[in-house]
Amino acid sequence: MINNILKSRLQCQTTNKGFTLVEVLIALFIGSLIFGVLYASFFQIIKSKEI
């Protein structure tokens, strides 16, 4: 009986798969920062080579 209760609690805790909305938004924010920096640095390099 106690063994079954422990198994059901473990199954409930491990069935939460996937990401929460907050985690997705944080990942998008960090990704956009990285791409923004790469975009700006790329065009800064291109601009400096033109001169």
SVG drawing of the C-alpha trace seen along z (x, -y; Angstrom):
<svg xmlns="http://www.w3.org/2000/svg" viewBox="-2 -55 41 57">
<polyline fill="none" stroke="black" stroke-width="0.4" points="0.0,0.0 2.7,-2.5 4.8,-1.4 1.9,-2.2 1.5,-5.6 5.2,-6.3 5.1,-5.1 2.1,-7.3 3.8,-10.4 7.0,-9.7 4.9,-9.3 3.2,-12.6 6.4,-14.4 8.1,-13.0 5.2,-13.5 5.8,-17.3 7.6,-17.4 8.0,-20.5 8.8,-24.1 6.8,-26.8 5.9,-30.0 8.4,-31.9 11.2,-29.6 10.3,-30.0 10.1,-33.8 13.5,-34.0 15.1,-31.8 13.6,-34.0 14.9,-37.2 18.4,-35.7 18.4,-34.5 17.3,-37.9 20.0,-39.6 22.6,-37.3 21.4,-37.7 21.1,-41.4 24.8,-41.6 25.9,-39.4 23.9,-41.4 25.3,-44.7 28.9,-43.4 28.6,-42.0 27.5,-45.3 30.1,-47.2 32.8,-45.0 31.4,-45.5 31.2,-49.2 34.8,-49.4 36.1,-47.5 34.4,-50.0 36.4,-52.9"/>
</svg>
